[in-house]
C-alpha cells in the first residue's frame, strides 16, 4: 500500500471513530456561520420593487442595502432602469421587513458599473460601512437578496478574484445569485461588503461589482455640494461617452496580435481583454476534396453595459470568415462568397431605444488589399451622439478564396467609429 493510500485509510478511520455528537459538531460550523450572518445583517437589506402606475402591480424587483444611517441605499442600475426610462409610468419602492412600502428616489447612477443610489428618508442604526477588504481565492462569502420574490435569502459561495477579460472590474463569485438578488450585498462573515450582486451565468457562476466602485459612488453622493442631475440621461450619456472613449481611441492603434485564417492574415485579440474562438467546417465528406471549406475566427470581450431592455453598450466584436475552394469554378465560388457577404450582421433592437439601421456600401482601396465595405449605423434615441455600428468587409482579388470580416461596436461616438473602422480595414491582408 502506498503512503498516500495508508494516510487516506488512517484519516478515514479517524473520522469514522468520531462520536456521533462530535461528527455533528464538526459539520455544523458552516451552517452555524451562515445562520449567524443572516441574523446579524439581514435587517440592512430590503427589497426594491418597480410599481407600474396604471396597474399598481410590480413590474420588476431587486434588492438594495443601507450604506448610511440617513437612509441611503445602494442597488444596481439595471434594477431601477425601467423607472429611469419611463419615469411617468412607474415608481420605485423599498419594502421594509414588516411589509411596509416606502417611496424611494434615485439620486445618482453609475451606469458603467451598473450601480445606483436610492434615498429613502428612513433613519436606521444598521447599515454597511464600505471599505477595502483583503481576500484570498477560496475565501467564503455570503450573498444576500430576494431571489424570484421568494423572500430574503442567503447564499454561500467563494471568492475567485476579478475576471481577467474585462474593461471594468468584476468579481467572480462561486455561488448561486438568482434574479431578484441583483443589488444585494455579498459580504464576509464579519459583515464587510466585498461587492454588489450584479449578474449570473448559472451553475454557480456569478459576478459582483467590486466594493471600490460602490464606495466611489457613495462618496460622490456624500460630497459637499452634490445635487442629483435633473435629467438622468444627460448624466448617463456623459458616463457612456467617457467610457467608450477610454478604450476605442486606442483600439487597433498599437500593433495587435495577428493570426492566419485560411490564406488571410487578420487581427486577433486587439487588446488583452479580448477572448477569441475559432473552428472550421468542410462542405462534404472528409474522404473527398471538399467543395469548399469555411474557417472562422471570432473575438470579443466579456464587457457590456446594460442601458435598458436588450440595449447594451460597450460591445466590441471582431469576426472573420474565410472561404476557400479547390473544386468550384469562379462563377459558382463568386455566388457562394456573395451569399456569405450578403448575410445581415446587424443585431436587433427595441424601437423605443434605437433608430433603424442605415447602411452605406463602397469599394475601398485599403492599404493591404482592395475590399468591399458596408458600414451600418443606428442611433441611441435617448443618448444623443452615441451610435451602434457594424462594419462588414469582403476582401477582393481571387476567384477561389474570400474573406468576410466584421467589426461591431455599440454605444460609440461617430468619431471613434470612423477611426476604429479605418484602422480595422488596414489590418486585413492576404498571407
Number of C-alpha atoms within 10 A of each C-alpha: 6 7 8 9 10 11 12 12 12 12 12 11 11 10 12 11 11 12 10 10 9 12 13 11 11 11 11 11 10 12 11 12 14 17 11 14 19 20 10 14 18 18 17 20 28 26 27 31 26 23 20 20 14 8 10 11 12 15 15 18 23 26 30 32 30 29 22 20 16 15 20 26 28 29 29 27 26 22 26 27 20 22 19 21 17 11 13 10 14 21 22 26 23 25 18 15 15 6 10 9 15 14 16 22 14 21 17 24 27 19 21 22 22 22 23 25 27 25 17 19 14 15 12 15 11 18 20 19 13 19 12 12 14 5 14 10 12 13 12 19 24 24 27 29 31 26 21 14 16 9 13 21 14 21 16 19 21 19 22 17 16 18 16 16 17 16 18 19 18 25 22 22 30 21 22 21 32 20 19 25 32 28 35 32 31 29 23 19 17 12 19 18 25 27 26 32 30 28 18 20 11 12 10 16 15 21 25 26 26 23 22 17 20 26 17 13 18 20 12 13 17 13 9 8 7 12 12 12 14 9 9 15 15 13 18 19 19 12 15 23 18 12 20 21 15 12 13 20 14 14 20 21 13 9 11 16 13 14 14 15 23 21 15 18 15 24 23 22 19 23 18 13 16 21 18 15 11 13 11 14 12 16 12 12 9 8 6 7 14 17 15 19 18 19 17 19 21 19 19 22 20 16 20 19 20 18 23 18 13 10 18 16 23 23 18 21 19 23 21 25 23 23 25 23 20 13 13 16 11 14 11 13 23 16 11 16 21 14 10 15 22 12 9 9 14 16 10 11 16 12 10 13 17 18 16 14 17 11 13 10 13 11 13 15 12 19 13 13 16 17 23 17 22 18 21 20 20 20 23 22 14 15 20 14 15 23 22 26 28 26 27 27 25 25 24 16 12 11 16 19 23 28 28 23 24 23 23 22 24 25 29 26 21 16 14 18 25 15 16 20 22 14 15 23 25 16 18 25 20 17 11
